[in-house]
Amino acid sequence: MSTPRTPSTRIVITGYGAVTNLGHDAASTWEAMREGRSGISPLEGPAFDLYAGKWTVFAAGQVKDWDPVQAGACDKREIKRLDRNTLLGLAAAHQAVTHSGIDFARENSERCGVIVGSGIGGIMTIEEGKEVLMSRGPDRMSPFTVPRLMINATTGNISIRYGLRGPATAHATACASSGHAIGDAVEQIRLGRADVMVAGGCEAAVTPLCVGAFMTMKALSPHKDAPTASRPFDVTRDGFVLAEGAAMYVLETEEHAKARGATILAELVGAGNGSDAGHITAPDPEGMGAARSMRWALEDAGLNPDQIGYVNAHGTATPLGDKAEVAAVGKVFGDHARKSAGGKLMMSSTKSMHGHALGASGAVELIACIHAVRDGVVAPTTNLEEPDADFDIDLVAKEAKERPVRYAMNNTFGFGGHNVTLIVGRHG
């Protein structure tokens, strides 16, 4: 459970940044979400050509035409020292810090920290390192292999870049990683250990090893038409589409933000997390752990279920996962969620457009929650032609909806039974 919120520890979001297959910044990512545009395309890359004909997966959410140097992730000398996972995270952090207007050189460095989540970390470095080892020998391996592949590499590099000497950790809880990172950043501020935290997630796991591993688990969609391959909540859903990307946020106390004249995007009012304690990959079929996470987040925020206007679902498009999540939402929200009872709750999965970025997914999807409360626009679930008959909820099929939203909930669930829920509210 989280430490109860008090007026003196109200936490606000003052900056955000993102690199996704929908756009190379947070604004363009949101624009694509709002318009229902897909960033999912045919799976590409020389490594995938090596075993052409053996792949039964054809779509992915790859970030294309992106230059890490131009994006502010690094200079030319640093590229070989950083995994793509960290480069995506550094670029998103650069955007978030710039967007927030904060000057860390003027801050107390011991009161500023960073927490980043990643489910898999520097997997590209691991695959490349193994290839060099087997083909050229151990003495030809890069001395940067270990600092590139570490899960905490992004946290460390952000901390170094901005001189952040406060709390600095990394989370690796599969697909729940960035949700845990953001929730933990909230806790560090509430506990009085920091005034400002940079938090979010990154993932660059569209690699032959990862695609092959998920493929043999039957977790990925075999759908051949890339833009329609991710079909959350639809009766034809047949697995998720693997994606890459990153999103980062600047969180700070409301008092600190106002004192420096920052523009406040939204308030992060609640967080909750818990475990299924069941199966290592499958969700609790009744959604008990997910429901517990949502209830704890509501309790932490001091809100009633009917005050939530929008839920950004984990919604991966797996047969079991979507069913369990809808069941969990029904348990928590009751008639407020049921269309047949006149319920007003809206829920959508933006993974229908950008796919599943694993450990970065919660951070990427929080963008949709922020804009739901700021703009009164709820992003759609695209590719939703025929929902399961049991899904008695407004799933915002195909097109965005314009409707005032005071509070929005973000769900992120991961292998291992990890469940995280964040709640953002309109500030003011």
C-alpha positions as CSV (number, residue, x, y, z in Angstrom):
1,M,0.0,0.0,0.0
2,S,1.1,3.6,-0.6
3,T,1.6,6.2,2.0
4,P,-1.6,8.2,2.3
5,R,-1.6,11.5,0.3
6,T,-1.7,14.8,2.2
7,P,-2.2,18.3,0.8
8,S,1.5,19.0,1.4
9,T,2.6,16.2,-0.8
10,R,0.5,16.8,-3.9
11,I,2.5,15.6,-6.8
12,V,2.3,17.1,-10.3
13,I,3.6,16.3,-13.7
14,T,5.4,19.2,-15.3
15,G,7.1,17.7,-18.3
16,Y,6.9,14.6,-20.5
17,G,8.8,13.2,-23.4
18,A,8.5,10.1,-25.6
19,V,9.9,8.2,-28.6
20,T,7.5,5.7,-30.1
21,N,6.5,4.2,-33.4
22,L,3.6,6.8,-33.4
23,G,5.9,9.8,-33.1
24,H,9.3,10.9,-31.9
25,D,8.0,13.1,-29.2
26,A,5.1,13.1,-26.7
27,A,3.0,15.6,-28.7
28,S,3.1,13.6,-32.0
29,T,2.6,10.3,-30.1
30,W,-0.6,11.8,-28.6
31,E,-1.7,13.2,-32.0
32,A,-1.5,9.8,-33.5
33,M,-3.4,8.2,-30.6
34,R,-6.2,10.7,-30.8
35,E,-6.5,10.2,-34.6
36,G,-6.4,6.5,-34.4
37,R,-3.3,6.1,-36.6
38,S,-1.3,2.9,-36.4
39,G,2.4,2.8,-35.9
40,I,2.6,-0.9,-36.4
41,S,4.3,-2.1,-39.6
42,P,5.8,-5.2,-41.2
43,L,8.7,-6.6,-39.1
44,E,12.0,-5.5,-40.6
45,G,15.7,-6.0,-40.2
46,P,18.6,-8.0,-41.5
47,A,18.5,-10.4,-38.6
48,F,14.9,-11.3,-39.4
49,D,15.9,-12.0,-43.1
50,L,18.4,-14.6,-41.9
51,Y,15.6,-17.1,-41.1
52,A,13.1,-16.0,-43.7
53,G,10.3,-18.4,-44.0
54,K,10.6,-19.7,-40.4
55,W,8.9,-16.7,-38.7
56,T,5.2,-16.9,-38.0
57,V,5.1,-13.3,-36.8
58,F,4.9,-10.5,-39.4
59,A,4.2,-7.2,-37.5
60,A,6.0,-5.1,-34.9
61,G,5.9,-1.5,-33.5
62,Q,9.4,-0.5,-34.5
63,V,10.7,3.1,-34.1
64,K,11.9,4.1,-37.6
65,D,13.8,7.0,-39.1
66,W,15.1,8.1,-35.7
67,D,18.5,9.6,-35.1
68,P,19.6,9.4,-31.4
69,V,22.1,12.2,-31.9
70,Q,19.6,14.6,-33.4
71,A,17.1,13.6,-30.7
72,G,19.5,14.7,-27.9
73,A,20.1,11.2,-26.6
74,C,23.9,11.3,-27.0
75,D,26.7,12.7,-29.2
76,K,28.4,10.6,-31.9
77,R,31.1,9.4,-29.6
78,E,28.6,7.9,-27.1
79,I,26.6,5.8,-29.5
80,K,28.8,2.7,-29.2
81,R,28.7,3.0,-25.5
82,L,24.9,2.9,-25.2
83,D,22.3,0.2,-26.0
84,R,19.3,1.3,-28.1
85,N,17.2,0.8,-25.0
86,T,19.1,3.5,-23.1
87,L,19.3,5.8,-26.2
88,L,15.5,5.8,-26.4
89,G,15.2,6.5,-22.7
90,L,17.8,9.3,-22.8
91,A,16.0,11.0,-25.7
92,A,12.6,10.8,-23.8
93,A,14.2,12.2,-20.7
94,H,15.8,15.0,-22.6
95,Q,12.4,16.0,-23.9
96,A,10.8,15.7,-20.5
97,V,13.4,17.9,-18.8
98,T,13.3,20.4,-21.6
99,H,9.5,20.5,-21.6
100,S,9.3,21.0,-17.8
101,G,11.7,24.0,-18.0
102,I,13.6,22.8,-14.9
103,D,17.2,23.7,-14.6
104,F,18.8,21.0,-12.5
105,A,22.0,23.1,-12.2
106,R,20.0,25.4,-9.9
107,E,18.3,22.7,-7.9
108,N,19.6,20.9,-4.8
109,S,21.0,17.8,-6.5
110,E,20.4,15.6,-3.4
111,R,16.7,16.4,-3.6
112,C,16.4,15.2,-7.3
113,G,16.3,11.6,-8.4
114,V,15.5,9.2,-11.2
115,I,13.7,5.9,-11.5
116,V,13.4,4.0,-14.9
117,G,11.7,0.7,-15.7
118,S,12.6,-1.7,-18.4
119,G,11.4,-5.3,-18.7
120,I,14.4,-6.7,-20.6
121,G,17.0,-4.0,-20.8
122,G,20.0,-4.1,-23.2
123,I,18.9,-7.2,-25.0
124,M,20.4,-5.9,-28.3
125,T,23.8,-5.7,-26.6
126,I,23.5,-9.3,-25.3
127,E,22.6,-10.7,-28.7
128,E,25.4,-8.7,-30.4
129,G,27.9,-9.7,-27.7
130,K,27.1,-13.4,-28.1
131,E,27.5,-13.2,-31.8
132,V,31.0,-11.6,-31.4
133,L,31.9,-14.1,-28.8
134,M,31.0,-17.1,-30.9
135,S,32.4,-15.8,-34.2
136,R,35.5,-13.8,-33.1
137,G,36.4,-14.9,-29.5
138,P,36.1,-13.3,-26.1
139,D,39.0,-10.9,-26.6
140,R,37.0,-9.2,-29.4
141,M,34.0,-8.3,-27.2
142,S,33.4,-4.7,-26.4
143,P,34.5,-3.4,-23.0
144,F,31.2,-1.5,-22.9
145,T,29.1,-4.7,-23.0
146,V,28.2,-4.8,-19.3
147,P,27.4,-1.1,-18.8
148,R,25.3,-1.3,-22.0
149,L,23.2,-4.3,-21.1
150,M,22.4,-3.4,-17.4
151,I,18.8,-2.9,-16.6
152,N,19.9,0.2,-14.6
153,A,21.9,1.7,-17.4
154,T,19.3,4.2,-18.3
155,T,18.8,5.3,-14.7
156,G,22.5,5.7,-14.3
157,N,23.0,7.7,-17.5
158,I,20.2,10.1,-16.7
159,S,21.5,10.6,-13.2
160,I,24.9,11.3,-14.5
161,R,23.7,13.6,-17.3
162,Y,21.7,15.9,-15.0
163,G,23.7,15.5,-11.8
164,L,20.8,13.9,-9.9
165,R,22.1,12.7,-6.6
166,G,18.8,11.7,-4.9
167,P,17.0,8.4,-5.1
168,A,18.1,6.5,-8.2
169,T,16.8,3.0,-8.8
170,A,15.6,0.8,-11.7
171,H,12.6,-1.5,-12.0
172,A,12.4,-4.8,-13.9
173,T,9.0,-6.2,-13.4
174,A,8.3,-7.3,-17.0
175,C,5.5,-5.2,-18.6
176,A,4.7,-3.5,-15.3
177,S,8.2,-2.0,-15.0
178,S,7.5,1.7,-15.9
179,G,4.3,1.7,-13.9
180,H,6.3,0.6,-10.9
181,A,9.0,3.2,-11.6
182,I,6.5,6.1,-11.7
183,G,4.7,4.8,-8.7
184,D,7.9,4.5,-6.7
185,A,9.0,8.0,-7.8
186,V,5.7,9.2,-6.3
187,E,6.6,7.4,-3.0
188,Q,10.1,8.9,-2.9
189,I,8.6,12.4,-3.0
190,R,5.9,11.6,-0.5
191,L,8.4,10.2,1.9
192,G,10.3,13.5,1.8
193,R,13.3,12.1,0.1
194,A,13.0,14.2,-3.1
195,D,11.4,17.3,-4.4
196,V,11.8,16.3,-8.1
197,M,11.9,12.9,-9.8
198,V,12.5,11.9,-13.4
199,A,10.6,8.7,-14.0
200,G,9.4,6.4,-16.8
201,G,10.4,3.5,-18.9
202,C,12.1,2.3,-22.1
203,E,12.3,-0.8,-24.1
204,A,14.1,-1.9,-27.3
205,A,13.3,-5.6,-27.5
206,V,12.2,-6.1,-31.1
207,T,15.1,-8.4,-31.7
208,P,15.3,-11.9,-33.1
209,L,15.8,-13.5,-29.7
210,C,12.8,-11.8,-28.2
211,V,10.5,-12.2,-31.2
212,G,11.4,-15.8,-31.5
213,A,10.9,-16.5,-27.8
214,F,7.5,-14.8,-27.6
215,M,6.6,-16.4,-30.9
216,T,7.2,-20.0,-29.6
217,M,5.1,-19.1,-26.5
218,K,2.3,-18.3,-28.9
219,A,2.0,-14.9,-27.3
220,L,2.4,-12.8,-30.5
221,S,-0.3,-12.2,-33.1
222,P,0.4,-14.1,-36.4
223,H,-1.8,-11.7,-38.2
224,K,-0.2,-10.7,-41.5
225,D,-1.8,-7.3,-42.0
226,A,0.4,-5.1,-39.7
227,P,-1.9,-2.2,-39.0
228,T,-4.7,-4.5,-37.9
229,A,-2.6,-7.1,-36.1
230,S,-3.2,-5.7,-32.6
231,R,-6.9,-6.2,-31.9
232,P,-7.6,-5.7,-28.1
233,F,-11.0,-6.9,-26.9
234,D,-12.0,-8.1,-30.3
235,V,-13.3,-11.7,-30.7
236,T,-10.6,-12.3,-33.2
237,R,-7.7,-11.2,-31.0
238,D,-4.9,-13.6,-31.1
239,G,-1.9,-12.2,-29.3
240,F,0.0,-9.0,-28.8
241,V,2.3,-7.1,-31.2
242,L,5.8,-6.5,-29.9
243,A,6.9,-2.8,-29.9
244,E,9.7,-0.6,-28.7
245,G,9.8,2.9,-27.3
246,A,10.2,5.1,-24.3
247,A,8.4,7.8,-22.2
248,M,9.6,9.9,-19.3
249,Y,8.1,12.4,-16.9
250,V,9.2,15.1,-14.5
251,L,7.3,14.7,-11.3
252,E,7.6,17.2,-8.4
253,T,5.7,18.5,-5.5
254,E,3.0,21.1,-6.4
255,E,4.7,23.5,-4.0
256,H,8.1,23.2,-5.8
257,A,6.4,23.4,-9.3
258,K,4.6,26.6,-8.4
259,A,7.6,28.2,-6.8
260,R,9.6,27.9,-10.0
261,G,6.6,28.9,-12.2
262,A,6.2,25.6,-13.9
263,T,3.3,24.7,-16.2
264,I,1.5,21.8,-14.7
265,L,0.2,19.1,-17.1
266,A,-1.7,17.0,-14.6
267,E,-1.7,15.8,-11.0
268,L,-0.6,12.2,-10.1
269,V,-3.1,11.5,-7.4
270,G,-2.9,7.8,-6.7
271,A,-0.9,4.6,-7.2
272,G,-1.4,1.0,-6.2
273,N,0.3,-2.3,-6.9
274,G,0.1,-5.9,-6.0
275,S,0.7,-9.5,-7.1
276,D,-1.5,-12.2,-8.5
277,A,0.8,-14.8,-6.8
278,G,-0.5,-17.3,-9.3
279,H,1.1,-18.1,-12.6
280,I,4.4,-16.8,-14.0
281,T,2.9,-15.7,-17.3
282,A,-0.9,-16.1,-17.2
283,P,-3.1,-13.5,-15.4
284,D,-5.5,-14.5,-12.6
285,P,-8.5,-15.6,-14.7
286,E,-10.9,-13.6,-12.5
287,G,-8.6,-10.5,-12.5
288,M,-8.3,-10.5,-8.7
289,G,-4.8,-9.1,-8.6
290,A,-5.6,-6.4,-11.1
291,A,-8.8,-5.5,-9.2
292,R,-6.8,-5.2,-6.0
293,S,-4.3,-2.9,-7.7
294,M,-7.1,-0.6,-8.9
295,R,-8.9,-0.5,-5.5
296,W,-5.6,0.4,-3.8
297,A,-5.0,3.1,-6.2
298,L,-8.5,4.5,-5.7
299,E,-8.0,4.3,-1.9
300,D,-4.6,6.0,-2.2
301,A,-6.1,8.8,-4.3
302,G,-9.1,9.2,-1.9
303,L,-11.5,8.6,-4.8
304,N,-14.7,6.6,-5.4
305,P,-14.9,4.4,-8.5
306,D,-17.6,6.6,-10.1
307,Q,-15.2,9.5,-10.1
308,I,-13.0,7.8,-12.8
309,G,-14.0,8.8,-16.3
310,Y,-11.5,6.8,-18.3
311,V,-9.3,3.7,-17.9
312,N,-6.4,3.2,-20.2
313,A,-6.3,-0.6,-20.2
314,H,-3.3,-2.8,-20.3
315,G,-5.3,-4.4,-23.2
316,T,-2.6,-6.5,-24.9
317,A,-5.0,-8.3,-27.2
318,T,-4.3,-11.7,-25.7
319,P,-7.4,-13.9,-25.2
320,L,-6.8,-14.5,-21.5
321,G,-5.4,-11.0,-20.6
322,D,-8.2,-8.9,-22.0
323,K,-10.9,-11.2,-20.5
324,A,-9.2,-11.0,-17.0
325,E,-8.9,-7.2,-17.2
326,V,-12.5,-6.6,-18.1
327,A,-13.5,-8.9,-15.3
328,A,-11.3,-6.9,-12.9
329,V,-12.8,-3.6,-14.0
330,G,-16.3,-5.0,-13.5
331,K,-15.4,-6.0,-10.0
332,V,-14.1,-2.6,-9.1
333,F,-16.5,-0.3,-10.9
334,G,-19.7,-2.3,-11.0
335,D,-22.6,-0.5,-12.8
336,H,-20.4,2.5,-13.5
337,A,-18.6,0.3,-16.0
338,R,-21.6,-1.6,-17.4
339,K,-23.0,-0.1,-20.6
340,S,-26.2,-2.1,-20.1
341,A,-26.7,-0.3,-16.7
342,G,-26.0,3.1,-18.2
343,G,-22.4,3.2,-16.9
344,K,-20.3,6.2,-18.0
345,L,-16.9,4.7,-17.7
346,M,-14.8,4.6,-20.9
347,M,-11.9,2.2,-21.4
348,S,-9.6,1.8,-24.3
349,S,-6.3,0.2,-25.3
350,T,-3.9,2.3,-27.3
351,K,-1.8,-0.8,-27.9
352,S,-4.2,-1.3,-30.8
353,M,-2.1,1.5,-32.4
354,H,1.4,1.2,-31.1
355,G,1.6,-2.4,-29.9
356,H,3.1,-3.7,-26.6
357,A,6.3,-1.9,-25.6
358,L,6.7,-4.3,-22.6
359,G,8.4,-2.5,-19.7
360,A,7.8,0.9,-21.3
361,S,4.1,0.4,-22.0
362,G,2.7,2.0,-18.8
363,A,4.8,5.1,-19.3
364,V,3.9,5.4,-23.0
365,E,0.2,5.0,-22.3
366,L,0.1,7.5,-19.4
367,I,0.3,10.1,-22.2
368,A,-3.3,9.2,-23.2
369,C,-4.4,9.6,-19.6
370,I,-2.8,13.0,-19.2
371,H,-4.5,14.2,-22.4
372,A,-7.9,12.7,-21.4
373,V,-8.0,14.9,-18.3
374,R,-6.4,18.0,-20.0
375,D,-8.2,17.9,-23.3
376,G,-11.4,15.9,-22.7
377,V,-10.5,13.5,-25.4
378,V,-10.3,9.7,-25.0
379,A,-8.1,7.8,-27.4
380,P,-9.8,4.9,-29.2
381,T,-9.3,1.2,-29.4
382,T,-8.8,0.8,-33.1
383,N,-9.4,-2.5,-34.9
384,L,-12.2,-3.3,-32.6
385,E,-14.9,-4.7,-34.9
386,E,-16.7,-7.1,-32.6
387,P,-16.1,-7.1,-28.9
388,D,-16.6,-10.3,-26.8
389,A,-20.2,-10.6,-25.9
390,D,-19.2,-10.6,-22.2
391,F,-17.4,-7.2,-22.5
392,D,-20.3,-5.0,-21.3
393,I,-18.3,-1.7,-21.2
394,D,-17.7,1.3,-23.5
395,L,-14.4,0.3,-25.2
396,V,-14.2,3.4,-27.3
397,A,-14.2,1.5,-30.6
398,K,-12.4,2.9,-33.6
399,E,-12.7,6.6,-33.0
400,A,-11.8,8.9,-30.1
401,K,-14.5,10.4,-27.9
402,E,-14.7,14.0,-26.7
403,R,-16.0,14.0,-23.1
404,P,-14.8,15.8,-19.9
405,V,-12.7,13.5,-17.8
406,R,-11.7,14.6,-14.3
407,Y,-9.7,11.5,-13.4
408,A,-8.1,8.8,-15.6
409,M,-6.7,5.5,-14.6
410,N,-3.7,3.7,-16.1
411,N,-3.4,-0.1,-15.8
412,T,-0.2,-2.0,-16.4
413,F,0.2,-5.8,-15.8
414,G,3.2,-7.9,-16.2
415,F,4.5,-11.5,-16.4
416,G,5.1,-12.7,-12.8
417,G,1.7,-11.5,-11.7
418,H,2.7,-7.9,-11.3
419,N,-0.1,-5.3,-11.4
420,V,0.3,-1.5,-11.2
421,T,-2.4,1.2,-11.4
422,L,-1.7,4.9,-11.6
423,I,-4.4,7.7,-11.4
424,V,-4.0,11.2,-12.8
425,G,-6.3,14.1,-12.4
426,R,-6.9,17.4,-14.0
427,H,-5.0,20.0,-12.0
428,G,-6.7,23.0,-10.6
